[in-house]
């Protein structure tokens, strides 16, 4: 047996050397560049694990997603801009299927076809469909579909199992929307059955209440509202939204541990780990309420004077802890150097007003603390409860077509693959590009013709950030029916006003804060544009050229005009 082992060992070592790398994508939710020390000196929350990942690889400073989460997740999985999917502006919930069209091959399917084990953990966020839904419910409300799924059906017909993932522990719409339940593959995990939570879904185990079920800034003053007697079920009876990322981390650690304990060589893995942090409602585990982060503030603006902890900042701390735990597990298993690790966010950071969702209060009846004073005489002032500006120096936040809405953190590390430690790359890249890039890095075939139509590999610049030219010269940021186009130093924004019109042009090299609109008749401040005469003509010509390029990408004929 010893002799046999000595004969097999070289073969095993040869297999290990020849085996393609693992791929781990860590996708944060609503995290802005201003939330991270690796990107902003004004960040308030220490994020040592994410900073260590940045130091171990390349930090991209001009990376972009869609302005909101669902389109970005579809684009990451498919390599396509959102309008190439089922709906113009993406799919959500369980009404009519996921955003993926039949025949669109996900990045997970491409890796699985190459022999990879594939895993999805956390928020899926691109819609789905209930299996075996009765005909009479096909045109019913989302609430009715969720109620039937939880009480009777308990299976998804269009979910991670159909998107190329061998294993998954996922939430259809994250912690902010029903169904409040975990799905193992296609099957709902309901060991204690289901129930109606209503706006009580975000009560922590300790009994502290937070703002109601997330549905936009209209909840500023809403109080806790229980379910009515006839309300349908919207979640698992044992649902704990504040423990979502703890469950995600435990599932990832279990996956790594099973691989470590398995006998014989294991296939490489492709894993997408999508955290709940830092999406509203902000309900981190109790341990992070006492975290030593510099965002405690004294206030007497609540019913009982006390010190409040900024819950959004707590979830930033929790996110960093999850990243640290996963990196430590990979290192312990001896797989870290052989794993391409990608860290990104699905859109830009949050505004101060949004950060009030999930604010702790002594009782359900206590109003939310005043995060933002929106009175005319104090417009724009915000409470220290907001913490750091999640967009740092950029204009706008999540949902905006300004840079703060879609410029995102992007870190890529792979020590054994030649990705330089401590590198920085200012190239224009998008989450859509991860599809082609990761296949390229792993030495696999590029996307098949007709697949990942908007994905461009930036492997060459990742390995040598200062050599040659960027992989792409322009990037579309769709937010149907509006859009923005980045090209060189320029950015063109088209807002829908009854018809498609190019409304704003910015020179980001001279004006990174997007304060001066170079198109007539006025800039953002309402004053005439700085340029006039020949310069103004050049700006209009630049905008026209960019509009034509956007038209080409969108694949439709539009008559362009400038407001």
N, C-alpha and C positions, 0 to 999 in steps of 0.2 A: 504493500500500500504506500509505503514511503517512496519507493521507486516510481510508482504510478503518479504520485503527487509531484515528484520532481520533474516528470515528463509533462504534466499538465500545467505546471506553474508558468512556464514561458508563454503558453498559449493564452492563459488568463491575462497575463501582463500585456501581451500583444493586443488582446481584445480591449483591455482598459485604455490603452494608448490610442487605439483606432476608433473607439466609441465616440460618437458626437457628444457635444456638451449638453448638460441639462439647461433648461431655460426656466427662470422664475420671474414673473412679472408681478410687482407689487403696485397695485393701483389704489391710490388714495381717493377719497371723495371730497370734492369742494375745497381742496387744499391750494392756497395761493402761494406765489413765490415769497410774499411778505411774511409767511408763517414759519419759514425755515431759516435757521442760522446760515446754512450753506448758500443761501441766496440773498439774504437781507441782514444788514447790520442792526436794523431796528427790530428784528424778531425778538419777542419776549420770552418764548418758551425754549429752554434748552432741548435740543434734539441731537444728542451725541451719536446715536446709532445711524441716523440719516446722514449726519456730517461725516461719519467714518466711511459710509458707502460712497459719498461724494469724493472723499480723499482717495478711495481705492480705485476709482474709475474716472469717467469723463462726465463733466457737468455741462449740459446744454443750456445756453442762456437765451435762445430764441426758438423754443419748442412750443407747439400749439396743439390745442384740442378744439372741439366744438365748444360753444359758450355754455352748454348745459350737458348733463351727464349722459342721458340715454343715447343721443347721437354719437357721442365720443366712444361709448362702449361698443356700439355697432361698428364704428369705423375701425377700432382696434381689432375686433374679431374678423372683420371682412376685408379690411384694406380699402374700403370704399368710402367716399363722401356719403353723408346720410341720405341724400335724395336718390341714391341708387337702390335704396331698400324698399320695403313694402309701402311705407308712407313717406311723404315729402319731408316731414320734420321728425321722424322716428316713431317708434311704437312704445307703449307703456301699459303696464297692467296685463290683464287677461282678456282683452277684447279683440279677437280677430287674428291672433298669431303674433309671432315675434317679428322684428324688423327684417330678419333674414328672409330673402326670397328663396323659393325652391331652386336648387342648383348653385346657389352661392356657397362656396366652400370656405369655411372658417380657417383661421390660422391653426386652431386645435386639430381640425381634420387633416390639414397638411402635415403637421408633425406626427399625428397618429399614423398616417399612411407611411411615414418613414420609420416606423417602429418605436415611436415614443409612447410612454404611458402619459395620459393626459388627465389633468385635475383642475377643477374650478371650485374655489371656495369664496363665499361671501355674496355680495350683491351682483345679480345678473343684470337687471335694469334695461333690457331691450324688449320687454313684452313677452308674451307667450300665449298658450291656449290650454284650456281645460280639456282633459281626455273624456270622451264619451258623454259630452254635455248634451242633455236632452234638447230636442228641436225647439221646444217652447221657450228655452232659456237663451237661445242663440241671439235673440234681439233684446234680451233683458238688460238690466243695469249691471254695472260692474259689481255692485254689492251683492246682487242675486247670484252672480256667477261664483263669487268668492264663497258665499254661504253654502252653495251646493258642493263646491270643491271640498270644503272642509268637513261638511257633515256626511257627504255621500261618496263623491267621486274619488278624491284623495290622490289623483294622478294628473300629471301634465302630459299633454300630447306634443307640445312644442317647447322644449326646454333644453338644458345642458346636455342631456343624453342624446338629443337629436343634433346638437351643434358640434359633436366630435369629442366630448369629454367622457372618458372611461369612468371617472369617479367625480362626484360633485356633492357638496353640501352648500346649498345656495338659498338665497332669499330672492323672490321674484322681483320685488321693488325696494329692497333695502329695509331699513328700520322705520322709514317715514310713511309707508303706504301699505294697505292690506294686499295680500294676506300676510299677517304677522305669524309666519311659520317657516320652519326649515324644511327643505326638500332634499332627501337623499336620492340623487339621480332624479327620477320623475315622480317619486312617491313622497307625499307629505308625511313628516314625522310628527305624529300626534299621539304620544303614549298616554296622555291624560285627556284626550279628546280636544274639543274646541269650545270657544265661547265668544261672546261679544265683549270687546274691550272699549270701543269708542275712543274718547279722548283720554281714557285712563291708561292707554298703552304705554305711556312713558313715565309711570310711577316707578320709582326705584324701590329696591327691596327694603330700604330703611324707612319708607313711608313719606319721603319728601316728594312733593308734587312739582311738576314742571309744566310748561305751557303745553297747550293741547296738540292734538294730532296735526302734523305739519301740513299746511295748505296755503302757504304764502304769508305775506306780511299782514294780512287781514286779521291774524290771530293776536295782534299786539295786546289786546285787552280782554281776550276771551278767558273765561274761567273754566275750571275742570267740569266736564259734563259726562255723567255716567250714561250707560246704554239704557234705552227704554225697554219695556217689557216685550215688545214685539220685534225688536231689532234682530237682524240676522247675525250669524257668527262671522267674525273678521280675523280671528287668529287662534293659535294654539292655546290651550288652557294654561300651559306652563311657559308661555312666552316671556322672555326677559330681554327687552331691547337693549338695556344698558350692558348686557353681557355678550352682545353680538360679536365683537372683535375678540373677546376671550374664547368664544367657541371657534371662531375662524383660526385663531392661533393654535388652539389645541388640536384641531383637525390637521393643520399643516404639520405640526410636530409629530403627530401620530403617523402621518404619511411618511415622513423622513425616517422615523424609528422603525417602521415596518420594512423599509428598504434596507436599513442597516442590519436588521436581524435576519433578513432573508438569506437562504443558502444559494450560493452561486451568483454569477454576475446578474445585475439588474439592468433593464433597458434604461436609456436616458428618459428624463421626464420633462414635460412641458406643463407648468403650473401657473395659473392665473389666480392670484390671491387679491380679492377686492374688498377692502375694509369698509366698515360703516363710517369710521372717522374720516373727515370731520363734518359729516352731514348733520343738519338739524333733524330731529331734536337732539340737543347736546346732553347726553346722559351717560357719561363714562362710568366704569365700575367705581365702587366706593373708594378704593385705594387711591385713585387719582384725585379725589377731592382734597386730599391732604398732601398732594405732591408739592415738593419744594420748587415751585416755579414762581417767577416774579410777576404774578398778575393778581395778587390779593389787593383789594382796595377797601377802604373804610367808607361807609355810606350810611346816611340816616334817611334815605329816600324810600325806604320800604316801611311796612307797617310796624315792625319792631327793629330798632337800630341794631345792626350786626354786621359782621364782615362777610362779604360775599366772594365766592370764588368764581372766576369767569369759566363757565362750563365749556365753551368753545376751546379755550386754552387747555383745559384738562384733556380734551379729546386729542389735541395735538400731542400732548405728552403720552397719551395712550398709544397713538399711532407709532410714535418712536419706539415705545416699548415692544410693540408687536414686531417691528422691523428688527430690533435688536435680538429678540428671541429667535426669530427665524434664521438670522445670520449665524447666531451661536450654534443652532442645531445643525446647520449645514457644515459648519466648521468642525463640530464634534464628530459628524459622520464622515469626515474626510472628503466632502463633496463640494466645498465652497469654491476652491480654485477651478473646479471643472464645471461651474455653473455660471451661465450668463445671467446676471441679476439686473433687472430693469426696475427703476422706481419712477413713478409718474403720478400725475393727478388727472382727473377726467375733465376738469374745467378750471377756470380761475377761482380766486378766493372770494370770500363772502363779505358783504357790506355790513356795516355796524347794525343796521336795522334787522338784518337776518340773524345776527348773533344773539338776539334776545330769545329766540326759540330754545326752550329747554332751560331757561334761567331758574335756579332754585328759589324756593320761597317757603316760608314757614308753614303755610296751609294752602289748600286749594283755592281759598277765597282771596288770598293776597294778590294784589295786582303785580304784574311783571315790573321789575325795576326799570327806571327810565334810561334805556341805553342811548337814546338819541333824542335830542330836542329838535323837533321839526317845525317849531313856531316860526312865523315869517321873520321876526326880529333876531332869531338865533339860528337860522337855517344853516345847516352844515356842521354845527357844533355837535360833538358826541361825548358821551360819558367815558371815563377811563375804564368802565366795564367792557368796552369794546376791545381792549387790548391793542395789539399792533395793527396797523393797516395791512390786511391780508394781501393787498395788491402792491405793497411797497410803494415805489415811485410811479406806478402805472395808473392810468386813468381807467375807471370802471371796475366792475366786479362781475361775478358769475351772472350769466345771462346777457351781458353787454357785448357789443361788437368792438368796443375799445379794447386795447391790449390787456387790461386787467381782467377782462372776461374770459379770455381764451389762451393767454400765454401761461404756460404751466411749468413746474419743475420737471426735469427729465434727467435722470442719472443712469448711466450704463457702466457696469463693472464686470470684468472677466479677466482676472490676472493671468491665467494659463493661456488665454487666447490672444494676448498681446495688446489688450486695451490699456493704454497708459494710465498709471495711477496719477491722480491729481491733475488730470487734463481738463481743458476747457475748450468748448467749441461754440462759436457764435453763429453757426449755420442755421438757416431757416429749415426746420424740420417739423413734422406733424406726427401725432399718434398713428395716423394712417400708415406711416412709413415703417412702423415696427414689424408689420407682416413680412415685407420683402427683406428688411434688414436682418431679422432674426433667422430666417431661412438661409440667407447668405452667410451669416456668421457661423451657422451650424454646418455649413458645407452641403446643404441640401439644394434640390432643384428649385428654381424660382417659381413664383405662382404661375399656374397654368394660364394659357391665353383666355381672356375674358374674366379672370379672377383678379381680385385685389387691384382694380383698375387705377386707383389713385395712390398706390403704395410705391415708394421709390427707396431703394436700398442706400443707406448712408454708411455702409460698412467701411469703405475706404477712408472716409473722413473720421470715422470713429477710431480707427486704428492709427491714423496719422492726421490729427486735426488741423495741422498747418500746411499739409501738402496738397497741391492741386486745387481744384475748385469745388464748391459745394455741390451736393448731389441734385439739388433742385433750385430753380431760380424764382419760382413763385409758389404760392400756397393759397388755396381758397379756404375761407372759414365760413361755411354755410350756416345760416340761421333762418331757414325759410319762413317767409318769402324774401327776407333780407340776406345780405352776405357782406363779407369783407374780403379783399384780395390784397395779399402782401406780395410785393415785387421790388427787389433791390431795397433801396431806402424808402420806398413809397408804400403807402397804404391807402386804398380806396374803399370807402364804405357806401353801400347802396341800401337805402331804407325804402320799404314799400309805402308809397303814398298813392294808392290807386293804380299805379303802374311802376315798373322797375325804373328807378332813377339813381344815378350816381350823385350822392349828396355831399360827401366829405372826402377830401384828399389831404393826407398828412405826410410831411417829410420827417420820418422817425429819427433820422440821423441828427437833424437840427432841432427836432421837437419831439423827444421821446414821450412827453406827457400828453401828446395829442391835444394841444391847446389852440392851435391856429389852423383853421380850415382854409386851404389854399384855393378852394373853388368859390366863385362868386355866388351870392352877393355879399356874404359876410362870413366871418370866422366864428368860432365858438363863443367868444366874448361879445359878439354883436357888433364889433368894429370892422371897418373895411379891411380886407386882407392886406398883408404887408406888401405883397407883390402886385405890380400893376404893369400895364403895357405889355412889353415883350415877355416878361417873366410870367404874367398871368396867362398869356397865350400858350407858353410852354407847359404850364401846369394843366391847362385844359387838354392839351394834346396828350400829355402823360395819362390823364384820367381816361381819355377816349381809348387809348391803346390798352389800358388795363381793363376797361369795360369790355372791349372786344375779346380779350383773353378770358375773362370770366364767362362771357357768353359761350366761348368755345368749350370750356370745361363743363358748363351747365348743359350744353348740348341743345340749346334752343335759340331761336331768333328773337331778339328783343330790340326795340327801337329805343336807343339810349338818349337821355337828355340830362342836362345839369340844372338843378334848381338854383 
